[in-house]
Amino acid sequence: MADVTFSNVQKHFGAFRAVQDLNLDIREGEFVSLLGPSGCGKTTTLRMLAGLEFPTSGEIRIGDRVVNDVAPGKRDIAMVFQSYALYPHMTVGENIAYPLKKRGVEKAERARMLKDTADMLQLTPLLRRKPRELSGGQQQRVALGRALVRDPKVFLLDEPLSNLDAKLRGHMRAELIELHRRLGRTMVYVTHDQLEAMTMSDRIAVMEGGKLQQFAPPQEVYREPSNRFVAGFIGTPGMTIIDGALSGSPGAWRFDAPGISVEARHLGPDAAEGAASMGVRPEALTIGTGDTPATLRLVEQTGHENIVVVSIGDIRMTGRTTPDKVWSPGEEVMISIDPDMPHFFADGPNGKRLNAKPSPRGNEPSHSLSNLSEVSP
């Protein structure tokens, strides 16, 4: 096993800064997800760790060794690409076992390790097929198996589940969690899917614009987003961000926006009068009772709950209700916002969080993290 450290790492492609001043300390045996939208720098970061790109400046370490100039094959890593990168002339079994053969593992041991890996990935019936005879999802599983069978110090995974159907993706999330627990290897996982990151990770590194926005355990990222970007990116359904202004003084703050006025509790010393924004997760919104009029715009029935969208002027907010509630689009309803639950942010797209401490109740996903691996996206 090995820890992984990025120290002041930058990567430029001409004038474009793909990664900026990245400092990241991944502990030995930890499962870390690099999470963010397309173009945020997460894949470039993974490729630098793999040795497929070289940092413009800064230092990357695997264990005690600086690997900036170390060839990929000498880093004791295994990488699963978003593309499959399989050997077309080899069978599935030969593709998976190739790293073992290259290392000189004895034939009987290769066969045992191949069987274990193929059984885990549901590939046993396909071992004699060639890649061209497989679906995209099957090819991705073969690529994953080829990395897993090597048992390297560090696993690098670039959206390896993206081509799997929903049911198999849920199964593979659970299998990867169990694999990590069993092997105890350091794993660095790139994804834009927050469900994958939330369910699988010890910590999540949220990136945007080439910069690290927050690096924390999943619950902390959800409950204590460091800034407005993280707050808006994490959560399904997403947090509603409302632009407005703070007024008052410590202990007596209010947040006001057109049609909305909320007592702003739990603000820290950085709070000040003036432009700010409020973030409201669906669980903070009560629909059907309250003192604020709104118009119901949309109801999504998911079975175990309804996702309801309401509007107050130009502001649209999302809430949850029990499935027995019957609503009609266009209906006028009363709503309320639990004053203990909103997040407040300084002005600007990446305005920092102004809350003094975690919201004391309710600000957590609708499914417990222990059960999320069972939920299809």
N, C-alpha and C positions, 0 to 999 in steps of 0.2 A: 504494500500500500504506500501511498505518497500524498503529501499535501501539495497544493498548487497555489502559487502566488503570482499576481500581476502587480508590478510596482511602477507607477507613473507611465503606463504603457499608452503609446499613441500609434495610430496607423493612418497614414495619409495616402490617398491615391491622387497624385497631382495636388490640386488645390482643395480637393474634397477630404475632409477629416472624418473618416469612418469611425474611429474610436479615439476618444479624447481623455487623457489623464485618468486612465483606468487603474484603480487600486482595489484589488480583490484578493482576499485570503480565504481559500477553500481548504477546510481542515481534512486531514487524513481520514478516509473512509466516509466522507460526507457525500450526500446526493444534493447537488446544486443545480437549479434550473436557471438558464439565462432566458428571460422572458421579455417580450416587447413586440411592437408592431414591425412590419416589414421595413427594412432600411435603418433599424435602430442600432446596428453594430453587433448584434449577438452572434451571428454566423461568422463574421470577420474575427471576433474574439476567439471563437472555437477553432477556427482555421489557424490562427497564430499559435494556439496551444498545441495543435497537431503538427505544426511545422510546415503547413502548406502556404502560409503567409509569414512574412517576417516583420516584426514591429519597426516602425520608423524610429522610435526611441523608447526608452524604458527597459524593464527587465522582466522576464518570465522564468519562474523556477518550478521544477517538478521535484519535490523533495528538497535536497540540499544542492541540486545541480541547476545552474543557469543553462537554459536550453535554447536561447535565442538563435544560436548558430548550429544546433544539433539537428542532424537529418531526421526526418519523421520515423524511419525504421529503427532508429537507435534511442527513441524516447520511451520505450516500453509502454505504448498506448495502443488502444484499438479504437477505430472510429467507424461509426455507421453513418453513411451519408444519406441525404434526402433522396438522391438518386441511388440506384441499386448497386452499380459498379460490380456486377457479377461476371465471372468468366464464362462466356457463352458456350465454349466447347466442353465444359465440365458438367457433370450431373450435380443435382442439389447436394447429394452426400459429399461429392468431391469438393464442391465449393466450400462447404462448411468445414471439412476436415483439412483443407489445404494448409492453413497456418500450422496445424499440428504436424503435418507431413514435412513441411519446410523446416520445423524445429527438430525433426528427427525423433518424434514420439513413436514408440513401438506400435506395430499394427494393431495388436489386441487392445491396447490402451486407447488408441485412436477410435477404434470401433465402439468402445464403451462410452467415451466422451461424446462421440457423434450421436449415439442412441439417446443419451440423456438430454442433449440439446434439442434433437429433433422431436422427442416426445414433448418437451416443454413448449415448443413452438408449434405443435400440431403439424409437423412436416414429415412424419414417418411414412405416410403413404406416397410421398412425393420424392423420396430420396433418389430414385433412378431417372427422374425427369431432367430435361435440360431447361435452362432459364426461359427459353422462348415458349415453352409449353405451360408456363405459369402465369397467373394473373399478377397485376401489379402488387397487390397486397401480399401474395405468396412470395414474390421476389424480395419484398422488403423484409419479410420474416427470415428468408435465407441470408440476407445481408446482416441482419441482427444476429443470427446464429453463428455466422463466421466470426463476428467480433467476440461474442460471448465465450466461444470455445477456447479462445486464446488465454483467458484469465490474466489480463495485463494489470499493471499497477493502476492505470487510469483508463476509464471508459469515456469516450467522447461520442455523444449521440446527437445528430442533427435532424430533428423532427422524424424519428424513425417510425412513428406510428401514423404518419399523415396519410398514407395510402390504404389504411385498413378500414374495413367497415366498422360501424359504431359498436356492434356487439363484440367483435374481435379486439377492437381498440380498448374497450373496457377490460376484457380479459387480459390483454397484454400489459395494461397498466398495473394490474394486480400482480402479474408474473414478474414484472421488473422490480416492483417493490419487494417482493419476496426474494428475488435474486440478489438484490442489493443487501438485504438483511443477512442472507446466507453467506455471500462472498465477502462482505465488508469492504469492497473496493471503492475508491473514489470515483464518482460518476459526475460528469458535467453534461447537462442535457439542454439542448436548444429547442425552444418551442415558442409559438405565438398563442398556444392554447392554454389559457389560464387554468382550466380544469386539470390538465396534465400537471402543470406546475404546482397547483395547490395540493393535489392528492399525493404526489410522489416525492416532493422535495423536503429536505431538512431545512434548507434556506432557498430563497428566491432572489436573484439579482434582476431587478427591473431596469431596463435600459430604454433610452429614447434619445435620438439625435446624437448617437455616439457616446453618450454620457451615462454613467451609472446613477440612477435616480434613488434607489433604495436597495439595501441588501439585508434581508431579515427573514425569520421564519414565516410560513404562510399566514398564520393567525395574526401576526404583527403587521404584515403588509396589508391585510384586510382591515384590521381594526385601527391601526395607527399609520395610515398612508403618510409618507413624508411630505408630499406636495400634491398639488391639484392634478398633475398628470397621473400619478400613481393611483389616486383616488378614483379618477374617471376610467382608468384602464382596467382596474381589478373589480370583479363582481359581475354576476349574471343573475338577474338583469343588472345593468349598470347603475352606478350612482348618478342621480340627477345633480348637475352643477348649476347653481343659480347665481347670477351676478347681481350685486346689490351694494349695500354699504353698512358699516358698523357705526353705531353712535352710542354715546353714554360714557361709562368709566368702569374701572375694575370692580366687579361684583354687581354691576348694573348695565351690562351691555345688551344692545338689541341689534338684530339684523333686519333690514328692511329692503324689499324689492317690490316692484309693481304688483299689488294684490296680496302681498305676503309680509307679515311682521311676526318675528319669532324672538323670544328671549334667548340670548346667546350665552349659554352657561359654559363653565369649564374652560374659559379662555386663559391663555398664559400671558406672560409679561410682554410678548411681542405684539399683542393686539393693540390696535390704535384706531381712532376714528378715521373714516374715509372708505374708499372703495375696497371691497372684499368680495369673497364668494362663499356660498354655503353649499355643502354637499349633503344630500339626503339619500340614504339607501332605502330600498323598498320597505324594509321592515320598520323604518321609522315613521312611515306614513299610514295613518288610519283613514279608511275610506268609509263613509256612511254616517259618521258622527264627527262633530267638531264645530268650529266657528268660522271656517273659511269656505266660501262657496267656490265650486269648481265644476267643470263640464267633463263628463266621462267620454273619452274618445275611442277607446279600444279595450276589448277583453280577450285575453288569450287563455283558453282552458287547457291546462296541462294534465289534468286528472286529479292530482293530489292538492292542487291549488289553482287559483286564477291569478294571472298577471294582468293588472288593470292600469291603463294609462289615462290620466286626467290632465286637464289644462286649466291654467289660470292666466287669462290673456295669452301672451305668447310663450308662457312657461309651461312646459310639459313635464309631468312627474309620474314616476312608476311606483306602484304599490302592489302588495299581495293581499288576497282575500281567500277565505275558505271556499271550496268548490260549490257549496250549497247556495252561495250568494248569486242572485240573478240580476244582471245589469243590462242596460240597453244603451248603445252608443247614442250620444246626444243628451243623455239624462243629466239633470243637474243634481249634484251631490254635495254634501258637506264633508270637509276633510280636516284633519289636524296633523301637526308634526310634533312628535315627542321632543320636547326641548332638551332632554338629556342626550339625544342621539345624533344630532347633526355634527358634521365636521365643518370647520371654518378655515379659509385659506386667504393668504395675502393676495393682493391684486396681481394679475398676470397669469399666463398659461401654465407656468411652473411655480406659482405662488406657494410658499411653504405653509405647512399646517400650523394653525394658531392655537389649537387645543392644548391645554396644559397637561392632560393625561388621557389615557384611553377612555372612551365613552363608557360609563359604568355598567351598561347593560344593553343587550340586544344587537350590538354591531358585530355580528358574525354570520357566516353563510347559513342558508336554510338547511343544509345537510351538514352533519358533523363530519370532520375530516376523516374519521375512521371509517365512514360509510361511503365517502365520495367515490372510491374506486369501483363501487358497484353500480354507479350511475352512468348511463350512457349520455354523451353530450348531445 
